[in-house]
Every structure is written in structure tokens, then in C-alpha cells.
Amino acid sequence: MNSLIEMLQRADAAQRLFLSGGDWISVADVRAAAARAAPHIRSVRGDAIFLHAASASNFVAGLVAAAAAGKSIALPAHAQPAYLAEIGCAKAELVTDEAFTDNGGESAIEVANLDPLLLFFTSGSTGAPKRIEKNLSRLETEARALNSLWGAEASHVTATVSHQHIYGMLFRIVWPLLSGRTSDDRAATYWEDLAGRLASSTLVSSPAHLSRLPPRADLFTPAPNLIFSSGQLLTPSAAQACNAAFGKPVTEVLGSTETGGIAWRRQTTPDAAWTPLPGVAASVDADGALSVRSPFLQADARQAAGDNAVFDADGRFRLQPRGDRVVKVDGKRVSLTRVEEALAHLPEIETAAAITLPDHKDALAAVVVLAQQGKARREQEGAFRLSRALRAALAETLEPPERPKRWRFVDAIPTDSQGKRVLATLRALFAENDPLAALSLDVRAQTDTEAELHFTLPPELIFFEGHFPNRPILPGVAQAHLAVLIAKKLWGDWPSDANLARLKFRRVLFPHDNVVLRLKRDAAIGRIGFTYTFGEIDASQGEIGGFKR
């Protein structure tokens, strides 16, 4: 295989790369998009651009144009203003899909730098974004290893994960393009988006989707050739459900942004062992901590993996509880892993996440998904009494500082599009008087005038309270208010007044509905327009403000 950029420069212009709806995006299309964006990218001050594109073809075009301009490419996980500020992205440095639609630009560009530096951002032990540097060649080396394992089975890529993370970039872009295969231009949000499209495909997904399969068996037949998952471990029950739905096991890939891929497994039996990827040398130290040396690492040195492991005689290994999630609570060292394991052993609890809350003197808190027994008790006793009972039940195994003081009961542990738990999102569930605290907002696109967000309406959302006790719905006025709150979160200002116009309500919104919210902002007159979409239906729309100037 050549390098990715070399392939894009030398390949036949008509070669197909990405599928968008029913239309193919070719090598020529990507070259043209790169040329259109080149003047804008070259004008960005500094040595790096921040590239965030929902379109994979635009993402690749931005990669090419940045390399031609001699710039590094920083890859923000999402485009919310607070997050961008946290990772040091100035507004002028952000390159989005809009940059590739300009009518101007150049006729063509040549790229001398075939190995640009990529800057990823991942959550460190504190939950704050941590910058990880990797040259593109490291991902290309890993793509060759993946192809040696599964190239004969792989085919057109469909996905539910973003290419802004290293896993999605590798499996949706670098590997398929280098091996001459094609990929969907955009990731699917819901399983229904993939209906009829999985046959003879390679599905790149995550536990966030694979642990929430809808009951419709027709969505998964015919099944993909390959199914990949990464970001977190699939639980044995989720792996079993996938085996039943797809008729074949999921291939899980263990790794991180720092290490790259480490190993893979297929859970045909519980606690299946992990097999190191080609070229990866994995070992444990005297304390059982796993570390790796591999050609996917940026530096030629051994890298800690953040897990403990026990090796079998055949060179495969099994993971043990992580040893690095230790915090101080009331002056005592507390293992969050130990707390989560104790919670999961209670018959009322299906799964749980343990965290600390800096705004509450680092109090220990638990975000809990209840089992059926727990749901029945909450209905009978209420959430407060249940939390007290659960804390008391932990006394048999945990010391007082290890027992959570604050509790939140949710339908699912909030995760990002890679299936990873995001500390800031978990902590937001405990924010006082924040109506948005229960929402996990996935910002897919944002400019100064428009935004698109995807989220699920959780039953604990405050606007469902009292509307109605036996059949809660999201009232129309609450939908408008929610749109205003989200617009304030994105852009930092309110509509000029509270007047509503052009309201239309076509479908009632219920708890657990997966919705898309599209916002339009006219800052000059202080107006916010909103549209909630459920599936193919525009459930509601309207405008707020813009009447008083």
C-alpha cells in the first residue's frame, strides 16, 4: 500500500471513495474539495488547523489541503464552544464542512508532505482533554496490520461512529481507502438509518450502539460480513445479543489513542481472551500492569495501556480490573473500579458508573442503571429512599468513604459516539438547577448561524414532570424553551424577546425518542428558529424572538 495522500494524488480520478445517499464521491471530487478549501486553510494563522467535518470526504480533503499548507491537523471530538475553548481552538482556526463548498479556490494542489502530524484529544485520568500527537504514517501502518487480518473479509464500510476519533478515522477512512475499498460519507445516527444497507458490508460500531439493539430483526438481515467494536468492552450479554441478531460475533478491538490498536477478540464464550495485533508486543510488569511496544506508537518506547492483564501460555491475555482509577474521598484512597463492581453485584442494579464531584467537595457519586428489581423498588419507594437502601446494602463490602453519597438513576450510562463514558457528561447529571443536565447532546454541525444536534429524550428530563403522570410527553412550549436553552449553550446569547411565531406541531415527543434538533440563528435581530425531527418526520418547528429591536 502507498501512503494515503500519495494514493489520493496518484489514483484514477474516477475511482470511487465514499457513498453519500445514492451518489458516489470520487477521487476527483475529493481533490476538487481540497483545492476549494486550500486558500482558507492556508490563511489560518499558526502551524495547525482544527478540522471538524461531518462528511468523511470533506475530512479527507481537509487533511490533504492542510498537508499541502504544511500544517498539522487537530481533530476536536465535537464542536461545542466550551470544549473548543478548552482545547485551545480559536474560531478562526476551526475548519468545518462549509470550507469545502466555496465557489473560489484553486484548480489543483500538490502535496509534498505525505506524513502530516495529527493532534487527537482524549480524556485523561482527570477527565480534561489530553492532547495526543501521531503522524498519519502510524495509522497507515496499523491499517496494513488490520488488512493482513481481515482484508479478505472486509467490504464497503457502514458506521455508527465518528471519524473525528482515531478508531473511526482508522476503520472508516485510512484502512478502506488504502485497501481500495469504499466507505459511507456520513455515520448513521440510529439503527433505522442502516435498514437495508448492511448486506455485504463492514459495520464499524461501538458499545453505545451494539448494547442497544432494537427488537426489529429485519434491520440486521442480511447481516454484515464483519462487525467491529471499540472504545469500551462489550458486556457478555451485549455480545450474546449481537451474536443472535447478526448471526456472527462482533470483533472487538482493544486500544486507545495513545497506544493504537493492541489486541482483538470475539466473545463466542464469556471472558474470551485477547489476541495481540500483528507487530504488537504486549507484556505485564510485576504488578500485572499491561504495556505494549508496537509500530503504531508515536515513540519507539514501551507504552502503558492503563489495564491489568493475565497472560495465557499461548500469548493471549485476559484483562483484569483497571488499577489507575483511584481517587481521594474524605482523605481515603478509593478505587472507583471497586465501587462499580460492588454496585453491579447488588440485585437492584444492572450497571453503574462511580465518579467524584469537584463542585461538591469531591463527594463520591453513582450514576446507576437499574435492573428490573430496582425499577420496581423505585416505583414503590421513590428514588431517595431507594438510594439510601442501596447505600446501606453496600456496607457489607465497602467502607463508609467508598459508598456513594449522591445518586442519579438513568436508562443508560451516557456515552459519546465512541461508546466511551465522558466524565463531564456524568458530572453534569448532578448540576443543580440545570434543565439540560440530563441530556447528552451530540453536536454534529455548528456554525455562527446554524447547528444540528442529535440526542435522546431521557425520562428524567425535567420538562416531562406532570405532563402527564401515566403518559409523559414533551409539551410544545417546553420544546421551544429547550431549543432556546440549547442555543444559549451553543452561542452564548438569548433571543431578543419571548414571542413565538410559525409554530407547527405534527407529532408528540415522548421519553426515549431519538430526535434531531436543527437550530437557525439570526443574531442581527435576535431570532432562533428550531425544528425537531423524529425519524423522517418534522415533529415540530417554530421561531422565538426577533420582534423587538
VEXDREN-2710 file (C-alpha; in Angstrom, 1 decimal):
% VEXDREN-2710
k/r/px/py/pz
1/MET/0.0/0.0/0.0
2/ASN/1.1/3.5/-0.7
3/SER/0.5/6.3/1.8
4/LEU/-3.0/7.8/1.9
5/ILE/-2.1/11.1/0.5
6/GLU/0.1/9.5/-2.2
7/MET/-2.8/7.3/-3.2
8/LEU/-5.1/10.3/-3.5
9/GLN/-2.6/12.1/-5.7
10/ARG/-1.9/9.1/-8.0
11/ALA/-5.3/7.2/-8.1
12/ASP/-7.6/7.3/-11.1
13/ALA/-9.8/10.4/-10.9
14/ALA/-12.9/8.3/-11.4
15/GLN/-12.1/5.9/-8.5
16/ARG/-15.0/5.8/-6.0
17/LEU/-14.2/6.5/-2.4
18/PHE/-17.4/7.5/-0.4
19/LEU/-21.1/6.9/-0.8
20/SER/-23.4/9.8/0.0
21/GLY/-27.1/8.8/-0.2
22/GLY/-27.2/7.2/-3.6
23/ASP/-24.3/9.2/-5.1
24/TRP/-20.6/8.3/-5.3
25/ILE/-17.8/10.7/-4.3
26/SER/-14.7/10.1/-6.4
27/VAL/-11.0/10.8/-6.1
28/ALA/-11.6/13.8/-8.4
29/ASP/-14.3/15.1/-6.1
30/VAL/-12.0/15.0/-3.1
31/ARG/-9.2/16.7/-5.0
32/ALA/-11.6/19.4/-6.0
33/ALA/-12.8/19.9/-2.5
34/ALA/-9.3/20.1/-1.2
35/ALA/-8.5/22.8/-3.8
36/ARG/-11.5/24.8/-2.9
37/ALA/-10.6/24.8/0.8
38/ALA/-6.9/25.3/0.3
39/PRO/-6.8/29.2/0.3
40/HIS/-8.9/29.3/3.5
41/ILE/-6.7/26.6/5.2
42/ARG/-3.5/28.3/4.2
43/SER/-4.8/31.6/5.6
44/VAL/-5.2/30.1/9.1
45/ARG/-2.6/31.6/11.4
46/GLY/-0.3/29.2/13.2
47/ASP/1.0/25.8/12.5
48/ALA/-2.2/23.8/12.9
49/ILE/-5.9/23.8/11.8
50/PHE/-8.7/22.4/13.8
51/LEU/-10.6/20.1/11.4
52/HIS/-14.2/19.1/12.2
53/ALA/-16.3/17.8/9.3
54/ALA/-19.4/15.6/9.4
55/SER/-18.5/14.5/5.8
56/ALA/-15.7/11.9/5.6
57/SER/-14.9/13.1/2.1
58/ASN/-14.6/16.7/3.3
59/PHE/-12.5/15.5/6.2
60/VAL/-10.0/13.8/3.8
61/ALA/-10.0/16.9/1.6
62/GLY/-9.1/19.0/4.6
63/LEU/-6.4/16.5/5.5
64/VAL/-4.9/16.9/2.0
65/ALA/-5.2/20.7/2.0
66/ALA/-3.6/21.1/5.4
67/ALA/-0.7/18.8/4.5
68/ALA/-0.2/20.9/1.3
69/ALA/-0.1/24.1/3.5
70/GLY/2.4/22.5/5.8
71/LYS/0.1/22.5/8.8
72/SER/-0.7/19.9/11.5
73/ILE/-4.3/18.8/11.8
74/ALA/-6.0/18.9/15.2
75/LEU/-9.1/16.8/15.4
76/PRO/-11.7/18.0/18.0
77/ALA/-14.1/15.3/19.1
78/HIS/-17.0/17.8/18.7
79/ALA/-17.6/21.4/18.1
80/GLN/-19.3/22.8/21.3
81/PRO/-17.8/26.2/22.1
82/ALA/-16.8/25.4/25.6
83/TYR/-14.9/22.3/24.5
84/LEU/-13.2/24.1/21.7
85/ALA/-12.0/26.8/24.1
86/GLU/-10.7/24.1/26.4
87/ILE/-8.6/22.5/23.7
88/GLY/-7.3/25.9/22.6
89/CYS/-9.2/26.2/19.3
90/ALA/-9.8/29.8/18.2
91/LYS/-12.8/30.5/16.0
92/ALA/-10.6/31.4/13.0
93/GLU/-8.7/28.1/13.3
94/LEU/-11.8/25.9/13.0
95/VAL/-12.4/24.3/9.6
96/THR/-15.8/22.8/9.0
97/ASP/-17.8/21.4/6.1
98/GLU/-18.6/25.0/4.9
99/ALA/-14.9/25.5/3.9
100/PHE/-15.3/22.9/1.1
101/THR/-18.3/24.4/-0.6
102/ASP/-16.7/27.8/-1.5
103/ASN/-17.0/28.7/-5.2
104/GLY/-13.5/30.0/-5.2
105/GLY/-10.3/28.1/-4.5
106/GLU/-7.6/26.7/-6.8
107/SER/-7.7/24.4/-9.8
108/ALA/-5.5/21.8/-8.1
109/ILE/-3.0/21.4/-5.3
110/GLU/0.2/19.3/-4.9
111/VAL/1.2/17.9/-1.6
112/ALA/4.8/17.3/-0.7
113/ASN/4.2/16.3/2.9
114/LEU/2.9/12.7/2.8
115/ASP/3.1/12.3/6.6
116/PRO/1.4/15.2/8.4
117/LEU/1.1/15.4/12.2
118/LEU/-2.3/14.6/13.6
119/LEU/-3.4/16.0/17.0
120/PHE/-6.1/14.0/18.8
121/PHE/-7.8/14.8/22.1
122/THR/-8.8/12.2/24.6
123/SER/-9.8/12.3/28.2
124/GLY/-7.0/11.7/30.7
125/SER/-7.4/10.5/34.2
126/THR/-8.8/13.9/35.3
127/GLY/-11.4/13.9/32.5
128/ALA/-9.9/17.0/30.9
129/PRO/-9.0/16.7/27.2
130/LYS/-5.5/15.4/26.7
131/ARG/-3.6/16.1/23.5
132/ILE/-2.0/13.1/21.7
133/GLU/0.3/13.6/18.7
134/LYS/0.5/11.0/15.9
135/ASN/1.8/11.1/12.4
136/LEU/-0.5/9.8/9.7
137/SER/2.0/7.1/8.9
138/ARG/1.3/5.4/12.3
139/LEU/-2.3/5.0/11.3
140/GLU/-1.3/3.7/7.9
141/THR/1.0/1.1/9.5
142/GLU/-1.9/0.0/11.7
143/ALA/-4.2/-0.1/8.6
144/ARG/-1.8/-2.6/7.0
145/ALA/-1.9/-4.8/10.0
146/LEU/-5.7/-4.7/10.0
147/ASN/-5.8/-5.6/6.4
148/SER/-3.5/-8.6/6.9
149/LEU/-6.0/-10.0/9.4
150/TRP/-9.4/-9.1/7.8
151/GLY/-8.7/-7.8/4.3
152/ALA/-10.2/-10.9/2.7
153/GLU/-13.5/-10.5/4.6
154/ALA/-13.7/-6.7/4.5
155/SER/-16.0/-4.8/2.2
156/HIS/-17.8/-1.4/1.9
157/VAL/-17.9/0.3/5.3
158/THR/-21.0/1.5/7.1
159/ALA/-20.6/3.0/10.5
160/THR/-22.2/4.5/13.6
161/VAL/-19.0/6.2/14.9
162/SER/-17.4/9.5/14.1
163/HIS/-14.1/9.7/12.1
164/GLN/-13.0/12.6/14.4
165/HIS/-11.7/9.9/16.8
166/ILE/-8.8/7.6/16.0
167/TYR/-10.9/4.5/15.8
168/GLY/-13.4/5.9/13.4
169/MET/-10.6/7.6/11.3
170/LEU/-8.7/4.4/11.0
171/PHE/-11.6/2.0/10.3
172/ARG/-13.7/4.3/8.2
173/ILE/-11.1/6.2/6.2
174/VAL/-7.5/5.1/6.4
175/TRP/-7.9/1.3/6.1
176/PRO/-10.7/1.2/3.5
177/LEU/-9.1/3.9/1.2
178/LEU/-5.6/2.3/1.4
179/SER/-7.0/-1.1/0.6
180/GLY/-9.1/0.1/-2.3
181/ARG/-12.5/-0.2/-0.6
182/THR/-15.3/2.3/-0.2
183/SER/-17.0/3.8/2.8
184/ASP/-20.1/5.8/3.7
185/ASP/-19.6/9.5/3.7
186/ARG/-21.5/10.0/7.0
187/ALA/-22.1/7.9/10.0
188/ALA/-25.5/6.7/10.8
189/THR/-27.2/8.0/14.0
190/TYR/-29.8/5.3/14.6
191/TRP/-30.1/1.7/13.6
192/GLU/-33.1/2.6/11.4
193/ASP/-30.7/4.7/9.3
194/LEU/-29.0/1.4/8.3
195/ALA/-32.1/-0.5/7.3
196/GLY/-31.4/-2.5/4.1
197/ARG/-27.8/-1.3/3.9
198/LEU/-25.9/-3.8/6.0
199/ALA/-25.7/-6.7/3.4
200/SER/-22.1/-7.5/2.4
201/SER/-20.8/-4.5/4.4
202/THR/-18.2/-4.0/7.1
203/LEU/-20.0/-2.4/10.1
204/VAL/-17.9/-0.1/12.3
205/SER/-19.7/0.5/15.5
206/SER/-19.3/0.8/19.3
207/PRO/-20.9/-0.5/22.5
208/ALA/-23.0/2.7/22.6
209/HIS/-25.0/1.2/19.6
210/LEU/-24.3/-2.5/19.9
211/SER/-25.6/-2.7/23.5
212/ARG/-28.9/-1.1/22.4
213/LEU/-30.1/-3.2/19.5
214/PRO/-33.7/-2.5/18.6
215/PRO/-36.1/-5.5/18.6
216/ARG/-36.6/-5.4/14.8
217/ALA/-34.7/-8.4/13.4
218/ASP/-35.3/-7.3/9.9
219/LEU/-32.8/-4.4/10.4
220/PHE/-29.9/-6.8/10.6
221/THR/-30.7/-9.2/7.7
222/PRO/-28.8/-9.8/5.5
223/ALA/-26.0/-9.3/8.0
224/PRO/-22.7/-7.5/7.5
225/ASN/-19.6/-9.5/6.6
226/LEU/-17.7/-8.1/9.6
227/ILE/-18.8/-6.1/12.7
228/PHE/-16.2/-4.1/14.7
229/SER/-16.5/-2.5/18.1
230/SER/-14.1/-0.4/20.1
231/GLY/-13.9/2.3/22.7
232/GLN/-15.2/0.2/25.6
233/LEU/-15.6/-3.5/26.2
234/LEU/-18.8/-5.2/25.2
235/THR/-20.5/-6.9/28.1
236/PRO/-21.1/-10.6/27.7
237/SER/-24.8/-10.1/27.5
238/ALA/-24.4/-7.4/24.7
239/ALA/-22.0/-9.7/22.8
240/GLN/-24.5/-12.6/23.1
241/ALA/-27.4/-10.3/21.8
242/CYS/-25.2/-9.3/18.8
243/ASN/-24.4/-12.9/18.0
244/ALA/-28.2/-13.6/18.0
245/ALA/-29.1/-10.5/15.9
246/PHE/-26.3/-10.7/13.3
247/GLY/-25.7/-14.4/13.3
248/LYS/-22.0/-13.9/13.9
249/PRO/-19.8/-12.5/16.6
250/VAL/-18.5/-8.9/16.9
251/THR/-14.8/-8.3/16.5
252/GLU/-13.7/-6.2/19.5
253/VAL/-10.5/-4.2/19.2
254/LEU/-8.7/-3.1/22.3
255/GLY/-6.7/0.0/22.2
256/SER/-6.5/3.7/22.9
257/THR/-5.5/7.0/21.2
258/GLU/-2.1/6.7/22.9
259/THR/-1.3/3.1/22.1
260/GLY/-3.2/2.5/18.9
261/GLY/-4.7/-1.0/18.5
262/ILE/-3.4/-3.6/21.0
263/ALA/-5.4/-6.8/20.5
264/TRP/-8.7/-8.3/19.3
265/ARG/-11.2/-10.9/20.4
266/ARG/-14.6/-12.4/19.5
267/GLN/-16.8/-13.2/22.5
268/THR/-18.1/-16.6/21.4
269/THR/-17.7/-17.5/25.1
270/PRO/-17.7/-15.2/28.2
271/ASP/-14.3/-13.7/29.1
272/ALA/-12.8/-14.6/25.7
273/ALA/-9.0/-14.0/25.6
274/TRP/-7.4/-11.1/23.6
275/THR/-5.0/-11.8/20.7
276/PRO/-2.3/-9.1/20.1
277/LEU/-2.5/-7.4/16.7
278/PRO/0.4/-8.2/14.3
279/GLY/3.5/-6.4/15.3
280/VAL/2.3/-5.6/18.8
281/ALA/4.5/-6.9/21.7
282/ALA/2.3/-6.9/24.9
283/SER/3.5/-7.8/28.4
284/VAL/2.8/-7.2/32.1
285/ASP/5.1/-5.9/34.8
286/ALA/5.4/-7.4/38.3
287/ASP/2.1/-5.7/39.4
288/GLY/0.2/-7.1/36.4
289/ALA/0.0/-3.7/34.5
290/LEU/-0.3/-4.2/30.8
291/SER/2.1/-2.3/28.4
292/VAL/2.9/-2.5/24.7
293/ARG/5.5/-1.8/22.2
294/SER/4.3/-1.6/18.6
295/PRO/4.9/0.2/15.3
296/PHE/1.6/2.1/15.9
297/LEU/3.1/4.1/18.7
298/GLN/4.5/7.6/18.0
299/ALA/7.6/7.0/20.0
300/ASP/9.8/3.9/20.0
301/ALA/9.3/3.0/23.6
302/ARG/7.0/0.9/25.7
303/GLN/3.6/2.5/26.5
304/ALA/1.4/1.7/29.5
305/ALA/-2.1/0.5/28.4
306/GLY/-4.0/1.5/31.6
307/ASP/-5.2/-2.0/32.2
308/ASN/-4.1/-5.0/34.2
309/ALA/-3.9/-8.4/32.5
310/VAL/-3.0/-12.1/32.9
311/PHE/-1.4/-13.9/30.0
312/ASP/-2.2/-17.4/28.9
313/ALA/0.5/-19.8/27.8
314/ASP/-0.4/-19.2/24.1
315/GLY/0.4/-15.5/24.3
316/ARG/-3.2/-14.3/24.6
317/PHE/-4.3/-12.4/27.7
318/ARG/-7.4/-11.6/29.8
319/LEU/-8.0/-8.2/31.3
320/GLN/-8.2/-7.6/35.0
321/PRO/-9.8/-4.6/36.8
322/ARG/-8.0/-1.4/36.0
323/GLY/-5.6/-0.2/38.6
324/ASP/-5.4/3.5/37.8
325/ARG/-8.9/4.7/38.8
326/VAL/-8.1/5.7/42.4
327/VAL/-9.3/8.9/43.9
328/LYS/-9.2/10.6/47.3
329/VAL/-12.5/10.8/49.2
330/ASP/-12.5/12.2/52.7
331/GLY/-8.8/11.6/52.8
332/LYS/-9.0/7.9/51.9
333/ARG/-7.9/6.3/48.7
334/VAL/-10.9/4.9/46.9
335/SER/-10.9/2.7/43.8
336/LEU/-13.7/3.7/41.5
337/THR/-13.5/0.3/39.9
338/ARG/-14.1/-1.5/43.2
339/VAL/-17.1/0.8/43.9
340/GLU/-18.6/0.0/40.5
341/GLU/-18.1/-3.7/40.9
342/ALA/-19.8/-3.6/44.3
343/LEU/-22.7/-1.7/42.9
344/ALA/-23.1/-4.1/40.0
345/HIS/-23.4/-7.1/42.4
346/LEU/-26.5/-5.6/44.0
347/PRO/-29.6/-7.3/42.6
348/GLU/-31.3/-3.9/42.0
349/ILE/-28.5/-2.6/39.8
350/GLU/-27.7/-3.6/36.2
351/THR/-24.6/-1.4/35.7
352/ALA/-23.2/1.8/37.3
353/ALA/-20.5/4.5/37.0
354/ALA/-18.7/5.9/40.0
355/ILE/-17.4/9.4/39.9
356/THR/-16.3/12.3/42.2
357/LEU/-17.9/15.7/42.1
358/PRO/-15.4/18.6/42.4
359/ASP/-18.2/21.1/42.9
360/HIS/-19.4/19.2/46.0
361/LYS/-16.1/18.8/47.8
362/ASP/-15.2/15.7/45.7
363/ALA/-18.2/13.8/47.1
364/LEU/-18.5/10.2/45.7
365/ALA/-21.4/9.8/43.3
366/ALA/-23.1/7.0/41.4
367/VAL/-24.9/7.0/38.1
368/VAL/-27.0/3.9/38.0
369/VAL/-28.9/1.8/35.5
370/LEU/-31.5/-0.2/37.5
371/ALA/-32.3/-3.8/36.9
372/GLN/-36.0/-4.8/36.9
373/GLN/-36.0/-5.4/40.7
374/GLY/-34.5/-1.9/41.2
375/LYS/-37.1/-0.3/38.9
376/ALA/-39.9/-1.9/40.9
377/ARG/-38.4/-0.7/44.2
378/ARG/-38.0/2.9/42.8
379/GLU/-41.7/2.9/41.8
380/GLN/-42.7/1.7/45.3
381/GLU/-40.3/3.7/47.5
382/GLY/-39.1/6.6/45.3
383/ALA/-35.6/7.5/44.2
384/PHE/-34.4/9.0/47.5
385/ARG/-35.4/6.0/49.7
386/LEU/-34.0/3.6/47.2
387/SER/-30.6/5.4/47.1
388/ARG/-30.5/5.2/50.9
389/ALA/-31.3/1.5/50.8
390/LEU/-28.6/0.8/48.2
391/ARG/-26.0/2.8/50.2
392/ALA/-26.9/0.7/53.3
393/ALA/-26.6/-2.6/51.3
394/LEU/-23.0/-1.6/50.3
395/ALA/-22.0/-1.6/53.9
396/GLU/-21.3/-5.3/53.7
397/THR/-18.4/-4.8/51.2
398/LEU/-17.4/-1.2/51.3
399/GLU/-16.0/1.2/53.9
400/PRO/-18.0/4.5/54.5
401/PRO/-15.9/6.7/52.2
402/GLU/-16.4/4.1/49.4
403/ARG/-20.2/4.3/49.5
404/PRO/-21.7/7.0/47.1
405/LYS/-23.5/9.9/48.8
406/ARG/-25.2/11.2/45.6
407/TRP/-27.1/9.2/43.2
408/ARG/-28.7/9.5/39.7
409/PHE/-30.9/6.8/38.1
410/VAL/-30.8/6.8/34.3
411/ASP/-32.0/4.5/31.5
412/ALA/-28.4/4.2/30.1
413/ILE/-25.0/5.4/31.2
414/PRO/-24.3/8.5/29.0
415/THR/-21.5/7.8/26.4
416/ASP/-20.1/9.6/23.4
417/SER/-20.3/8.4/19.9
418/GLN/-17.4/6.0/20.5
419/GLY/-19.2/4.4/23.4
420/LYS/-16.9/6.0/26.0
421/ARG/-18.1/7.4/29.2
422/VAL/-17.4/11.2/29.3
423/LEU/-16.7/12.4/32.8
424/ALA/-18.0/15.9/32.2
425/THR/-21.3/14.5/31.0
426/LEU/-21.7/12.2/34.0
427/ARG/-20.9/15.1/36.4
428/ALA/-23.4/17.3/34.5
429/LEU/-26.2/14.9/35.7
430/PHE/-25.6/16.3/39.2
431/ALA/-25.6/20.0/38.2
432/GLU/-28.0/22.0/40.3
433/ASN/-31.0/23.6/38.5
434/ASP/-29.6/22.8/35.1
435/PRO/-32.5/21.7/32.8
436/LEU/-30.0/20.4/30.3
437/ALA/-28.1/18.2/32.8
438/ALA/-30.0/15.0/31.8
439/LEU/-29.2/15.5/28.1
440/SER/-26.3/14.0/26.2
441/LEU/-26.0/16.4/23.3
442/ASP/-24.2/15.2/20.2
443/VAL/-23.4/18.3/18.2
444/ARG/-23.0/17.1/14.6
445/ALA/-22.5/20.5/13.0
446/GLN/-22.3/24.1/14.1
447/THR/-21.6/27.5/12.5
448/ASP/-22.4/31.0/13.6
449/THR/-25.9/30.7/12.1
450/GLU/-26.8/27.0/12.2
451/ALA/-26.4/23.9/14.3
452/GLU/-27.5/20.3/14.2
453/LEU/-27.7/18.2/17.4
454/HIS/-28.7/14.6/18.0
455/PHE/-29.9/13.3/21.4
456/THR/-32.3/11.0/23.1
457/LEU/-35.1/12.5/25.3
458/PRO/-34.4/10.9/28.8
459/PRO/-37.4/10.2/31.0
460/GLU/-35.7/12.2/33.8
461/LEU/-35.8/15.4/31.8
462/ILE/-37.5/18.0/34.0
463/PHE/-40.0/19.1/31.3
464/PHE/-41.7/15.7/31.4
465/GLU/-42.7/16.2/35.0
466/GLY/-46.5/16.5/35.3
467/HIS/-47.2/16.0/31.6
468/PHE/-48.8/13.5/32.1
469/PRO/-48.3/11.1/35.1
470/ASN/-49.2/8.0/33.2
471/ARG/-48.2/9.1/29.7
472/PRO/-45.5/11.8/29.8
473/ILE/-45.0/14.0/26.7
474/LEU/-42.7/16.9/25.9
475/PRO/-45.1/19.9/25.8
476/GLY/-44.8/22.3/22.8
477/VAL/-43.8/25.3/25.0
478/ALA/-41.1/23.1/26.6
479/GLN/-39.8/22.2/23.1
480/ALA/-39.4/25.9/22.3
481/HIS/-37.8/26.6/25.7
482/LEU/-35.4/23.6/25.3
483/ALA/-34.4/25.0/21.9
484/VAL/-33.6/28.4/23.5
485/LEU/-31.5/26.8/26.3
486/ILE/-29.5/24.8/23.8
487/ALA/-29.0/27.8/21.6
488/LYS/-27.7/29.7/24.6
489/LYS/-25.3/26.9/25.4
490/LEU/-24.0/26.9/21.8
491/TRP/-23.9/30.6/21.0
492/GLY/-24.0/32.3/24.4
493/ASP/-26.9/34.7/23.8
494/TRP/-30.7/34.7/24.2
495/PRO/-33.4/35.6/21.6
496/SER/-34.3/39.3/21.7
497/ASP/-37.8/38.5/23.2
498/ALA/-40.1/35.7/24.1
499/ASN/-42.5/36.0/21.2
500/LEU/-43.3/32.8/19.3
501/ALA/-44.1/32.5/15.6
502/ARG/-44.7/30.0/12.8
503/LEU/-45.3/27.2/15.3
504/LYS/-46.2/23.8/14.0
505/PHE/-46.6/20.5/15.9
506/ARG/-47.0/17.4/13.9
507/ARG/-46.0/14.6/16.3
508/VAL/-46.0/14.2/20.1
509/LEU/-42.5/13.6/21.6
510/PHE/-42.1/11.0/24.3
511/PRO/-39.4/9.8/26.6
512/HIS/-36.7/7.7/24.9
513/ASP/-37.4/9.3/21.5
514/ASN/-34.3/9.8/19.4
515/VAL/-34.5/13.3/17.9
516/VAL/-32.5/15.6/15.7
517/LEU/-32.7/19.3/16.6
518/ARG/-31.8/21.8/13.9
519/LEU/-31.3/25.4/15.0
520/LYS/-31.0/28.6/12.9
521/ARG/-29.8/31.8/14.4
522/ASP/-30.3/35.4/13.2
523/ALA/-28.1/37.3/15.6
524/ALA/-28.9/40.7/14.0
525/ILE/-32.5/40.6/15.1
526/GLY/-32.1/38.1/17.9
527/ARG/-34.2/35.2/16.5
528/ILE/-33.8/31.5/16.9
529/GLY/-35.6/29.0/14.6
530/PHE/-35.9/25.4/15.6
531/THR/-37.0/22.1/14.0
532/TYR/-37.3/18.8/15.9
533/THR/-37.1/15.7/13.7
534/PHE/-38.1/12.2/14.7
535/GLY/-37.1/9.7/12.0
536/GLU/-38.4/11.1/8.7
537/ILE/-41.0/13.4/10.5
538/ASP/-40.5/17.0/11.4
539/ALA/-42.2/16.7/14.7
540/SER/-42.3/20.4/15.4
541/GLN/-40.9/23.7/14.4
542/GLY/-41.1/27.4/15.1
543/GLU/-39.3/30.7/15.8
544/ILE/-38.5/32.6/19.0
545/GLY/-37.7/36.3/19.2
546/GLY/-36.7/38.8/16.6
547/PHE/-39.7/41.1/17.1
548/LYS/-38.2/43.7/19.4
549/ARG/-35.1/45.5/18.2
END
